[in-house]
Amino acid sequence: MKKRSGDIVYSTNPDFDYGQEESIKTLPPQQQNLRIMLDKKQRRGKKVTLIIGFIGAEDDLLTLSKQLKTACGVGGSAKDNEILIQGDFREKILQLLQKQGYKAKLAGG
């Protein structure tokens, strides 16, 4: 989560920097526990592959999302530490993530 500088109104610390943000470090692939599931809820019956559990910076999430979308040849999105890939590509994504060293497993029914 990003901290907004507008949250702090006053500080008694003379060295306090109002513009500083905490940077989230991305865990290495071996320490990531990703879950891959199929989702149809609130999507008018259309299936999407949902990858949850990513811990890291937004840029790294977008990079991984781009790799998966390109490999599957479909669209999708990435936000809030979740990657959404259009269509049912659970098995293909599982193999791709395991090749890259991620700890990934299928979840859901």
N, C-alpha and C positions, 0 to 999 in steps of 0.2 A: 504494500500500500504506500502511496506517495503521501508525504507530509506537505501540507500547504503552509506557506510562510505566514498566511493570514490567521492561523490558529493561535499564535502567540501575540498577546496584546502588549505585555510589558515584561521585561526581565531586569533584575537587579544586578546581573552579571555584566561587568563592563566589556568583557571579551566575547559576549554572546553574538553569534552570527545568525541573523534572521533568515538568510538565504540558504542555509545548509540543509541538505536532505540526506537521509540514510539510504545508502545504496545496498540493494539486496544482492548478495552473492549467489551465483548459480552453483548448485551442487554438481559434482561430476556425475556422468551418466551411471556409474556403478552404484551411486547412492540414491538415485531417483527411483521412486516406487510409483510407476505409472499404471493406471487402470484403463483398459480399453473396453468400451461398451457401446451397444447399439441403442439409439434413442429415437423415439417417434413422438414424444409428448409435445403438444402445442406446435406441431409442425405440419398440420393438415395431412397426416398419414405418411409424410415423406421420411425416409430413414436417413439418419446421420450417424457417423462414427464419432464418439466423444472420447477424448483422451484427457483424463483428469490426474491430478497429483503432481504436476510439474512445480518444482520449487526453484525459483531463480528470477533473473532480470527479465523484463519485458522484451528486450531486444533478442535474448536467447530463445524466448518462447516464440517470437515471430520467425526467427531463423529456422527453428525446428518445424514449425507449421508450414513454412514455405517448402522445405524439403519433402515433407509428407504429401502436400498437395501436388507438387510436381511429379513425385513418384507414382501417385494414383491417377494423375491427369484430371483432377476435378478441382472444384473451388472449396472454400471453407473460410474459417475465421479463427482468430486466437485472441482471447481476452480473459481476464480474471483467472490466470493460470490454468485455463482450459483450451484445448484445441478441438475445433469442430470441423470435420471433414464430411462433405456431402456424399451420401451413399453408404453402402455397407462394405467396408474395406477392413474389417477387423483382423482377419488372418494376415493380409498383406502388410498392414501397419505393424502388427506384432512381430513379424519377421524382420521388417526394416529397423524397428527400434532395437531388437535384440542384436542385430548385426552391428549397430552403433554402440553397443555396450550397455544399453538401458535395461534396468530390471522392470520388465513389463509383463502383465498378465491380463487375460480376458476376464471381465467382470460382468455381472448381470446375467439375465436369462437368455 
